[in-house]
Amino acid sequence: MICEMCGKEAVTRLMIVEGTKLNLCQDCSKFGDEYKSLVGGQPASKGGAPVANRSVIEARLQKRERRMQTRDVYAGATTTELAEDYGRIVREAREAKGMDLEEFGKSILEKKGVLAKVEANDLVPDDKLIAKLEKALGIKLREQVQACGHIGSGGKAAAPTLADFIKKK
C-alpha cells in the first residue's frame, strides 16, 4: 500500500496522527499512535480511552439544551426609580418643616428656581439632588419597582404584538 504521509510504496499500518486515521509506513509511524478499533468492547477515542456511555452523552445534551434556551434576564429583577409624585412629596415635607423655598434652598445649597421646578414636577432631579432632598427632609423619593417582562393586554405571558402598542378609541 501507499503511505498516506510520505507517499512511499510500503507495508502500512493504521495510525492516529493528530486525531486523523492514516495508513503509514514504518518510517512515518513514529509520528502517530497505534489505532485500536475496540478497547474493552467499546470503540476507542483519539487517545485510546473508551468513549462515554449513552447516559453521559444524554446528560450533556440535556445540559446543552437548557443552556441554549432563551431566558428572561429581567424576570424577578427590581429597580429603584424616582416616585411619580416626587414634587408633591418634596413640597409637603418642606411645608411640614415650616420652611419656604428660599430658606430651604439656602439650607441645602440649591437655587430657589431649581427647587420650584422640582416641586412642580417640571425638573427631574439627578441622583445628587435626590440624595440632598431625602437627607434634608427625611423622606424617600426612590421606590423599588418590580420589572415586568411583558407589555401588553390581559396579562398574557406571550411576546408583545403590534396590537399591544396601538391605542384603540
Buried (B, 14 or more C-beta within 10 A) or exposed (E): EEBBBEEBEBEBBBBBBEEEEBBBBEEBBEEBEEBEEEEEEEEBEEEEEEEEEEEEEEEEEEEEEEEEEEEEEEEEEEEEEBBEEBBEBBBBBBEEEEBEBEEBBEEEEBEBEBBBBBBEEEBEBEEEBBEBBBEBBEBEBBEEEEEEEBEBEEEEEEEEEEEBEEEEE
